[in-house]
């Protein structure tokens, strides 16, 4: 690492080293923060953040990390809840106002009425334990794609625990983190018109550097600063969503991270293969939600997302809220989680998959984001959106959104690194084979910065 930049103003330094954000910060940590922020190729950092962990909290975080790495995801023989789930239901029932008002705690998890994001959005305070201390409470907002914005209560210890689940996912790929003092551990890359950006250090890894930055050219003095800055940082890991990772793939980077982490949106197989070819490292596709953190990591050999959280129970329910046996497709519902400030009982995620047991653990197969949508073919047949996913899964698409209008015509918006002319011909051929050539099909570029709902229809 080069010497720390001397160009930071006193105001920036006060914010950057604020003891409320960094109760424990060595000279090495200060040096790293100054270098990340003051590097001549650095982007515009709009915000400040820190781990907020004192020495006692650091000891607890290390203990929890040890527990997570050695824990196992437990189910009954046929996917029924393990004993710890029933204990969690009894504990959370008494701690949360939403459930206390419903009378005595039921004897079985299946007797608990599921809740949704809309319930949390309407009365979040009813789902936060009343006895927990609020001095270090963190609330961050999520917009989602369901029309129900949500403020998620959290805590610095919860944020620190994310690293433990990333370690668990990396160990599944045969990797062990090595970054420590004087190195950059991870770069979190976004690609939006505007997003929350900052630099920090990780006290659980010798105060190695962390940067959350925006790859959008408008956040940099010069467009070639992006590759120069990332090459200078040489992070051990790089994380983003398919949109930002596609942009990352376009940069003339010389650095090769040890792994890439894809979160937030589904990662198509062709894009994953292109990233592996470009960077020569494993690409981990994490199924994660702001409400519960990392849920699973994709394993190509298992053809599904292997469950990661020992303290999270996963069920699959049908539209009527009934449990489905292993192998049947339905809505993913979760209980538990590692955030004590938002413990969940039978929370409907809005995502869909089947749950199946394998020799290496339980996996979610055919994972689909948000509720299933039916589309009508030219001959009147109804098609599930999964059929569209399968038809397009081999194409190099970063993301796409398909909409069916009232007259049954289709509008497909696509974001892809592939050449437009060849891609459009393939898209048209595959959708016409599925829906019939009679239906009108418009193919356009998808330019939205944030998440979009992948499947929508104006037909009943």
C-alpha positions in Angstrom: 0.0 0.0 0.0 1.3 3.5 -0.9 1.6 6.2 1.7 -1.7 7.7 2.8 -3.0 10.6 0.7 -2.3 14.0 2.4 -5.0 15.8 0.4 -7.9 15.1 2.8 -9.4 18.2 4.3 -9.8 18.4 8.1 -13.6 18.1 7.8 -13.3 14.8 5.8 -10.7 13.5 8.3 -13.1 14.2 11.2 -15.9 12.3 9.5 -13.6 9.5 8.3 -12.1 8.7 11.7 -15.2 9.4 13.8 -14.9 7.3 16.9 -18.6 6.6 16.9 -18.1 4.8 13.6 -14.7 3.3 14.6 -14.6 2.8 18.4 -11.4 0.7 17.8 -9.1 2.1 15.1 -5.3 1.6 15.0 -2.8 3.7 13.1 -2.9 1.0 10.4 -6.6 1.4 10.1 -6.4 5.2 9.8 -3.8 4.9 7.1 -6.0 2.5 5.1 -9.0 4.7 5.3 -7.0 7.8 4.2 -5.5 5.8 1.3 -8.8 4.4 0.1 -10.5 7.9 0.2 -7.6 10.0 -1.0 -6.2 7.9 -3.8 -5.7 10.0 -6.9 -8.0 7.7 -8.9 -10.6 7.4 -6.2 -14.3 7.9 -7.1 -16.7 10.3 -5.5 -17.5 8.8 -2.1 -20.8 10.3 -1.0 -21.1 8.9 2.5 -19.3 7.7 5.6 -19.7 4.4 7.4 -17.9 2.2 9.9 -18.1 -1.1 11.8 -19.1 0.6 15.2 -17.7 -2.4 17.2 -15.9 -1.8 20.5 -13.5 -4.4 21.9 -16.2 -6.4 23.7 -18.4 -6.5 20.5 -15.4 -7.6 18.5 -14.9 -10.6 20.8 -18.6 -11.5 20.4 -18.4 -11.1 16.6 -15.4 -13.5 16.5 -17.2 -16.0 18.6 -20.3 -15.9 16.4 -18.1 -16.3 13.3 -16.6 -19.4 14.8 -20.1 -20.8 15.6 -21.4 -20.0 12.1 -18.5 -21.7 10.3 -19.0 -24.9 12.3 -22.8 -25.0 12.4 -24.9 -27.3 10.3 -28.2 -26.8 8.6 -30.6 -29.2 10.3 -34.0 -30.6 9.2 -36.1 -33.6 10.1 -35.9 -36.7 7.8 -38.6 -35.4 5.5 -37.8 -31.7 5.7 -39.9 -31.0 8.8 -38.6 -28.5 11.4 -35.8 -29.5 13.7 -36.3 -29.1 17.4 -34.5 -25.7 17.6 -37.3 -24.3 15.3 -40.0 -25.0 17.8 -37.9 -23.4 20.6 -37.5 -20.3 18.4 -41.2 -20.1 17.8 -42.0 -20.2 21.5 -39.2 -17.6 22.2 -40.2 -15.2 19.5 -44.0 -15.5 20.2 -43.4 -14.0 23.6 -40.9 -11.3 22.5 -42.9 -9.9 19.5 -46.1 -7.8 19.9 -47.5 -9.0 16.6 -47.6 -12.6 17.9 -48.4 -12.0 21.6 -51.7 -10.3 20.6 -52.8 -13.6 18.9 -53.1 -15.5 22.2 -51.3 -18.7 23.3 -48.4 -19.9 21.2 -49.4 -22.8 18.9 -47.8 -26.1 19.4 -46.6 -26.6 15.8 -44.9 -24.2 13.3 -47.5 -25.2 10.7 -50.2 -23.6 12.9 -48.5 -20.1 12.7 -50.1 -17.9 10.1 -47.5 -16.7 7.5 -46.7 -13.0 7.3 -45.5 -11.0 4.3 -43.4 -7.9 3.5 -46.7 -5.9 3.5 -47.2 -6.8 7.2 -43.7 -5.7 8.1 -44.1 -2.5 6.1 -47.4 -1.6 7.7 -46.4 -2.1 11.4 -42.7 -2.8 11.6 -42.6 -2.0 15.4 -44.8 -5.1 16.0 -42.0 -7.4 14.7 -39.1 -5.9 16.7 -38.5 -7.5 20.2 -39.4 -5.0 22.9 -36.6 -6.1 25.3 -33.7 -5.5 23.0 -31.4 -2.4 23.5 -31.9 0.2 20.8 -28.7 2.4 21.5 -26.9 1.0 18.4 -29.9 0.2 16.3 -29.3 0.6 12.6 -32.2 1.0 10.2 -31.7 0.9 6.4 -34.3 1.2 3.7 -35.1 -1.3 0.9 -37.3 -0.6 -2.0 -37.8 -4.1 -3.3 -40.0 -4.9 -6.3 -43.3 -5.7 -4.6 -44.5 -2.1 -3.9 -43.9 -2.4 -0.1 -40.8 -0.3 0.9 -39.3 -1.5 4.2 -37.0 -0.2 6.8 -35.0 -3.1 8.2 -33.8 -2.8 11.8 -30.3 -4.2 12.4 -27.2 -3.8 14.6 -23.4 -3.6 14.0 -23.0 -7.2 15.2 -25.5 -8.4 12.6 -23.6 -6.5 9.9 -20.3 -8.2 11.1 -22.0 -11.6 10.9 -22.4 -11.3 7.1 -18.7 -12.0 6.8 -19.2 -15.4 8.5 -21.7 -16.5 6.0 -19.6 -15.3 3.1 -16.7 -17.3 4.6 -19.0 -20.3 4.7 -20.0 -19.9 1.1 -16.3 -19.4 0.1 -15.3 -22.6 2.0 -17.9 -24.5 -0.1 -15.9 -23.3 -3.1 -12.6 -24.4 -1.5 -11.5 -20.9 -0.6 -10.2 -19.4 2.7 -9.9 -15.6 3.1 -6.3 -14.4 3.4 -6.5 -10.6 3.3 -5.3 -8.8 6.4 -3.4 -5.7 7.5 -2.3 -3.5 4.7 -4.5 -5.2 2.1 -8.0 -4.6 0.7 -10.4 -7.4 1.6 -13.4 -6.6 -0.6 -14.8 -4.1 -3.0 -18.6 -3.9 -3.1 -19.5 -2.5 -6.6 -22.8 -1.0 -7.7 -23.9 0.5 -11.0 -26.6 3.1 -10.5 -27.1 6.8 -11.1 -26.7 7.3 -7.3 -26.0 4.9 -4.5 -24.6 4.8 -1.0 -20.8 4.7 -1.2 -18.1 4.8 1.5 -14.8 3.3 2.7 -14.2 1.3 5.8 -11.9 -1.3 7.5 -12.7 -4.8 8.8 -11.5 -5.3 12.4 -12.1 -9.0 12.1 -9.4 -9.2 9.4 -6.6 -7.0 10.7 -8.4 -3.8 9.6 -8.1 -4.7 5.9 -9.7 -2.3 3.6 -13.3 -2.3 2.4 -14.8 0.0 -0.3 -18.4 0.3 -1.5 -18.2 2.2 -4.7 -20.3 3.0 -7.8 -19.0 2.0 -11.2 -21.3 4.5 -13.0 -18.9 6.8 -15.0 -20.6 9.9 -13.5 -19.1 9.1 -10.1 -15.5 9.3 -11.4 -13.3 12.2 -12.6 -12.1 10.2 -15.6 -13.6 7.0 -17.0 -10.2 5.3 -17.0 -9.9 5.9 -13.2 -12.2 3.0 -12.6 -9.7 0.3 -13.7 -6.7 2.2 -12.3 -8.3 2.5 -8.9 -9.4 -1.1 -8.7 -6.0 -2.3 -9.9 -4.4 -0.2 -7.2 -6.7 -1.7 -4.5 -6.3 -5.3 -5.8 -9.1 -6.5 -3.5 -9.2 -10.2 -2.5 -12.9 -10.3 -3.2 -15.3 -8.3 -5.4 -19.0 -8.3 -4.9 -21.9 -6.9 -6.9 -25.1 -7.8 -8.8 -25.3 -9.0 -12.4 -25.6 -5.4 -13.6 -22.5 -4.1 -11.9 -20.5 -7.3 -12.6 -21.3 -7.0 -16.3 -19.9 -3.4 -16.2 -16.9 -4.7 -14.2 -16.2 -7.3 -17.0 -16.0 -4.4 -19.5 -13.2 -2.7 -17.7 -9.5 -3.2 -18.7 -8.6 -4.6 -15.3 -5.3 -6.3 -14.8 -6.2 -7.5 -11.2 -7.8 -10.9 -10.7 -9.7 -11.3 -7.4 -9.7 -14.7 -5.7 -13.5 -14.8 -6.1 -16.5 -12.8 -7.2 -19.7 -12.7 -5.2 -23.0 -12.0 -7.0 -26.0 -10.9 -4.9 -29.4 -9.2 -5.1 -30.5 -10.6 -8.5 -30.5 -13.9 -10.2 -27.3 -14.7 -12.0 -27.8 -16.4 -15.4 -25.5 -19.3 -16.2 -24.0 -17.7 -19.4 -23.1 -14.6 -17.5 -21.5 -16.7 -14.7 -19.4 -18.6 -17.2 -18.4 -15.3 -18.9 -17.2 -13.9 -15.5 -15.3 -17.1 -14.8 -13.6 -16.9 -18.2 -12.8 -13.2 -17.8 -11.4 -13.2 -14.3 -10.3 -16.8 -13.9 -11.8 -17.2 -10.4 -14.9 -18.8 -8.8 -18.1 -16.8 -9.1 -20.4 -17.4 -6.2 -24.1 -16.8 -6.8 -25.7 -15.9 -3.5 -29.4 -16.0 -2.8 -29.7 -13.2 -0.2 -32.4 -10.9 1.2 -32.1 -7.8 3.2 -34.5 -9.2 5.8 -32.5 -12.4 6.5 -29.1 -12.1 4.8 -27.5 -14.8 2.8 -29.8 -17.8 2.4 -28.0 -20.1 -0.1 -25.1 -20.4 -2.5 -25.5 -21.9 -6.0 -23.7 -25.2 -6.6 -23.6 -26.3 -10.2 -23.1 -30.0 -9.3 -26.2 -29.9 -7.1 -28.1 -27.8 -9.6 -29.4 -25.6 -6.8 -28.7 -23.1 -4.0 -27.2 -24.9 -1.0 -28.7 -23.6 2.2 -26.1 -21.6 4.3 -27.8 -20.6 7.6 -27.8 -23.0 10.5 -30.4 -20.8 12.3 -32.8 -20.3 9.4 -35.6 -22.8 8.7 -36.9 -22.9 5.1 -40.4 -24.2 4.1 -42.1 -24.3 0.7 -45.8 -23.4 0.7 -48.5 -23.5 -1.9 -50.8 -20.6 -2.7 -53.2 -21.6 0.1 -50.3 -21.6 2.7 -50.0 -25.4 2.9 -46.7 -27.1 3.3 -45.4 -28.8 0.1 -43.3 -32.0 0.3 -39.7 -32.0 -1.0 -39.4 -31.6 -4.7 -42.6 -29.6 -5.2 -42.4 -26.0 -6.4 -43.9 -23.2 -4.2 -43.2 -20.0 -2.2 -40.1 -19.9 0.0 -41.1 -19.2 3.6 -38.4 -18.6 6.3 -38.3 -18.8 10.1 -35.5 -17.5 12.3 -32.4 -15.8 10.9 -29.3 -14.2 12.5 -30.8 -10.7 13.1 -32.1 -10.6 16.7 -33.7 -7.2 15.9 -35.9 -8.8 13.2 -36.6 -12.4 14.1 -39.0 -13.9 11.6 -41.8 -16.5 12.0 -43.0 -18.0 8.7 -42.1 -15.0 6.6 -43.2 -15.2 2.9 -40.2 -14.2 0.8 -42.1 -13.7 -2.4 -39.6 -16.0 -4.1 -40.3 -19.5 -5.4 -38.4 -22.8 -5.6 -38.5 -26.4 -4.6 -36.6 -27.8 -1.6 -34.7 -31.0 -2.0 -32.3 -33.1 0.0 -28.9 -34.0 -1.4 -26.0 -35.9 0.0 -24.3 -32.6 0.7 -27.3 -30.8 2.3 -30.7 -29.3 1.4 -30.9 -27.2 -1.7 -33.4 -24.8 -3.3 -33.9 -25.8 -7.0 -35.4 -23.7 -9.9 -35.2 -20.5 -7.8 -37.5 -17.8 -9.1 -37.8 -14.3 -7.8 -41.2 -12.9 -6.8 -44.6 -14.5 -7.4 -45.2 -16.7 -10.5 -46.9 -15.0 -13.4 -49.0 -16.7 -16.1 -48.6 -15.7 -19.8 -51.0 -16.6 -22.5 -49.7 -18.1 -25.7 -51.2 -17.4 -29.2 -53.3 -20.7 -29.1 -54.8 -19.8 -25.7 -52.5 -22.0 -23.5 -51.3 -20.6 -20.2 -47.6 -20.6 -19.6 -45.8 -20.3 -16.3 -43.0 -17.8 -16.2 -40.6 -20.7 -15.4 -41.0 -21.8 -19.0 -39.8 -18.4 -20.1 -36.8 -18.7 -17.8 -35.9 -22.1 -19.2 -36.3 -20.8 -22.8 -33.9 -17.9 -22.2 -31.5 -19.4 -19.6 -28.7 -20.2 -22.1 -28.5 -16.6 -23.5 -26.0 -14.1 -22.3 -28.5 -11.9 -20.5 -27.5 -9.7 -17.5 -31.3 -9.3 -16.7 -34.5 -8.9 -18.5 -38.2 -8.0 -18.0 -41.1 -9.6 -19.9 -44.5 -7.9 -19.9 -47.7 -9.1 -21.6 -50.2 -6.4 -22.5 -54.0 -6.6 -22.5 -54.0 -7.5 -26.2 -51.6 -10.4 -25.4 -48.7 -8.8 -27.2 -45.3 -9.0 -25.5 -42.7 -6.4 -24.5 -39.3 -7.8 -23.6 -36.7 -5.4 -22.2 -33.1 -6.7 -22.1 -29.8 -5.8 -20.6 -26.9 -7.8 -22.1 -23.2 -7.5 -23.1 -23.9 -9.5 -26.2 -24.2 -7.8 -29.7 -27.7 -6.5 -30.1 -28.5 -7.9 -33.6 -27.5 -11.5 -33.0 -29.1 -11.5 -29.5 -32.4 -10.1 -30.8 -32.7 -12.8 -33.4 -32.2 -15.5 -30.7 -34.6 -13.9 -28.3 -37.3 -13.6 -31.0 -36.8 -17.2 -32.1 -37.1 -18.7 -28.6 -40.1 -16.6 -27.5 -41.9 -17.3 -30.8 -41.3 -21.0 -30.4 -42.8 -20.8 -26.9 -45.7 -18.3 -27.5 -46.3 -18.8 -31.2 -45.2 -16.6 -34.1 -48.6 -14.8 -34.2 -48.1 -12.8 -31.1 -46.5 -9.4 -31.5 -43.2 -9.1 -29.7 -41.3 -5.8 -29.0 -37.7 -6.1 -27.9 -36.1 -3.0 -26.3 -33.1 -2.1 -24.1 -33.5 -2.3 -20.3 -32.0 0.9 -19.0 -33.3 1.0 -15.4 -30.6 1.5 -12.8 -32.2 -0.6 -10.0 -34.1 -3.9 -9.7 -37.1 -4.4 -12.0 -39.9 -6.9 -11.7 -38.9 -9.6 -14.1 -42.4 -10.9 -15.1 -45.6 -8.9 -15.3 -48.9 -9.3 -17.2 -52.1 -7.3 -17.7 -54.0 -10.5 -18.4 -55.9 -12.4 -15.7 
